[in-house]
Amino acid sequence: MSVASSVLIPYASYLRVYEPLAAFPEPERTHWTRYAGRARTPGAQEELRRALADLLPTPPVPVPVHESGEAFVARLDGVVVICPWRTRLRGWLALQELVGQFPEPVLDAMLPPVVRLQVESDYERWLSRNPDARPWIRTAVWHVPLRWFALFGDEDREYEPGKRPSGEDGPGRAPVLRYRTTMAQARRRLARALRALRESIDEGPMTEGLVEVGRWLEEFHPRALVELDFGGLVHAVPEEWLAEDRSAAEMAEGIAALRAGDGERAGAAYGRLAERWRKVRDLRFAN
């Protein structure tokens, strides 16, 4: 097994949209129909391992040369729904975010300027031919953006405890924490949250963030599935923390308080939520 294949990081969370096969044009629809019929499809860790493997060569390959033909597959009310990886597109978008997060000398050490220039040129040419392209997956590192919780209710929560290995040689199974809801429900919750915020407080980062997420959701089929997956964060926090987490419920409590005109209760709910996730983000700088 290679070094890259055994790594479980990064500590990232994901917001995904799964669309029904009818949402895809041909010949992509036929491709995904056949793909969904496979006995086994790769999971999130396999996607990460492939991406990490591309960073090992010298110079590194920060964005795949070809777009991935892989996807996550789920079912919504018995209907197959597909979430394409679109690894190449997401790599380009991630690189744009990376540029603003590090000083230039640090960025040059990570990715030589000639590599970045080539990647940017490739993206500009590709985007000119695909101006309406958008990713089915959004990623956040070391936290879950609080605005994502506004799309879900506590009833959407799915938690599976981790499983310890039965013997010394057998790998254990990591815990899973995710939320899943319909696109229609996610859009309704988001609209209610926006209305409550705009009627109660001035425009701010939370409102702007919800507007931006709402625009993204509008790009997808109305009968899609929306998923928030804690992903690699399950390896960063204790399992007891995961079992007790009710972030979507706390967000819903805060929104309900705003709608009822109870700013004090809304502030308290949001404060608890923000503090909980501040502690998770601080783990990024822990020794």
Beta strands, then each sheet from edge to edge (+ up, - down):
strand 1: 12-20
strand 2: 71-76
strand 3: 79-84
strand 4: 137-141
strand 5: 157-160
strand 6: 176-182
strand 7: 225-229
sheet 1: 2+ 3- 1+ 4-
sheet 2: 2+ 3- 1+ 7- 6+ 5-
end
